[in-house]
Amino acid sequence: MTYKAGSGHPGGSLSSADIMAVLYFGVMKHDPKNPKWEKRDRFFLSKGHACPVLYAALAEAGYFPKKHLATFRHLNSILQGHPHRLKTSGVEMSSGSLGQGLSIAAGMALGLKMDGNRLKVFCLMGDGELQEGQIWEAAMAAGHFKLNNLVGIVDYNNLQIDGSVEKVMGLAPLADKWRAFRWNVIEIDGHDVLQIKKAFIKAGQSKTKPTVIIARTVKGKGVSFMENQAGWHGRAPNKEEYMKAIAELNRRTV
Amino acid sequence: MSDLHLKKILELDSMKQQPTRFGYADALLDLGAKDKRVVVLDADLSKSTLTNRFAEKYPKRFFDIGIAEQNMLGMAGGLSLTGKIPFVTTYGVFLAGRAWDQIRTSICYADLNVKLAGAHGGLSVGPDGATHQALEEISIMRVLPNMKVIVPCDTHQARLATLEAAKISGPVYIRLGREPIPVITTNRTPFRFGEAQVMQQEKDVTIVACGLMVYLSLLAAQKLAKDGISCQVINLHTIKPIDRKAIIASAKKTGAVVTAEEHQLAGGMGSAVAEVLAQECPVTVEMVGVKDTFGESGQPWELMKKYHLMDGDIIKAAKKAVQRKK
């Protein structure tokens, strides 16, 4: 997608890919044939720049034909450079300005609870994004309103545009921060499918608190030359790089 | 004028006065009773914005989000996605200003059905001073695609505008005031969203105003009539979408327009009117408003005088406009 677009964010998309696969194909209740189904779980991509991984999941699930993936970021495409709910079937919310998704997810979780719904609300955040103050406003509110139907996931790949997260603006101790805001915290390897699945099951059992899954991930996961390279945050591969990356990813899925 | 409260506009001291936030609070109570989807959010200012009245009656549909405006906007967006109709309320500076990017991306770009009520609009906020006097919201809200902007002229109109906002799909911004201001319409004065209210049909000069300035414009028009200058007064309560037809029809008739607002001149209601006139009916325009400066502490009417927002200032502008068109 990013190769065809000539721009985009492969690094943070690859780091979330395993989480997204488990969510869309093993955890969430949803129906691609009926995207507005009232009884669906909701997913919000707060780190909007990782939309290639969301679009890939939605296309794979059947929300729209896969041929659209080649139009990502092109004029008149249904796949905008950052997600837009009015353009893409299956996209619950527009995002791209960082730090806003958790508030939307919290409002949604609150509304669902008011109506006696037992549906789940998931929100995927980047680690760099946690530097936004609004995230912590939302974290405080979700703890305060006891939104146990809300599950946040932090894609903790430890890289942002200007370098390592710890060097740019440190987050540690991250788990303690969430606990202090009255959240359950589950720490996992974000590329271990079993651990991811178990974490979501455990999150679903929370009685009074929202849950955050802190997923340790590798930016650019699965592509040797992209892994742990901040430079691959917002840069698309050229043809040669693309061929190499696809070959490596294909070997991994076999 | 038949649907106005008073046949004659009186000097300030003789007028019945009430803040527009009262009308907003009344409307929320009506909406609460009528429509279970209506929820209200506030950021620790419910006693001042008067959303506490809704909170007492409908505690399960009221959410105090604390002093966290950005999150409040996002949560309102999330609530709207579950079919609720959130009314988000706090002071205009903190609502429109502090949470502008949230309003832009999460509310307007996504076209969510969220209503915003910005209290403490204008200089007439008074002693709290510049930090709390919203003078820029009309500009920064009307520039956003999908946003609608309403500035009611008194408490009755604030009530009707709020009821109307609940029926409109998508984001709406309503500007409210802190200070009691003259009540010039009645409960029966119709409020038609997007349709300017022509209050006087005369011929020499048009005065387009919103909010408190509508009363002051009527007062000015009355005084101007004694000097032989007859005014058409337009209450432009809906600033976006703007009523081009009414503005152009009036400008064609009078050939001179004065705009009056309790807001920065740059980008505000007057600018919106001037944009229409410049493109479709270029006539002489004089603008009354805040001239690229912040406010300060003081009593509301002292500030209105100091910053040249009184009926006398409108009279001066009208005379100049009439002079210029000759």
Interface residues (C-beta under 8 A of the other chain):
Chain A: R42 H84 R85 L86 E92 M93 S94 S95 G96 S97 G99 Q100 G101 L102 S103 I104 A105 A106 G107 M108 A109 L110 G111 L112 M114 D115 G133 Q134 E137 A138 M140 A141 H144 F145
Chain B: V39 K60 R61 F63 I65 G66 A68 Q70 N71 L73 G74 M75 A76 G77 G78 L79 S80 L81 T82 G83 K84 P86 D101 Q102 R104 T105 S106 Y109 A110 D111
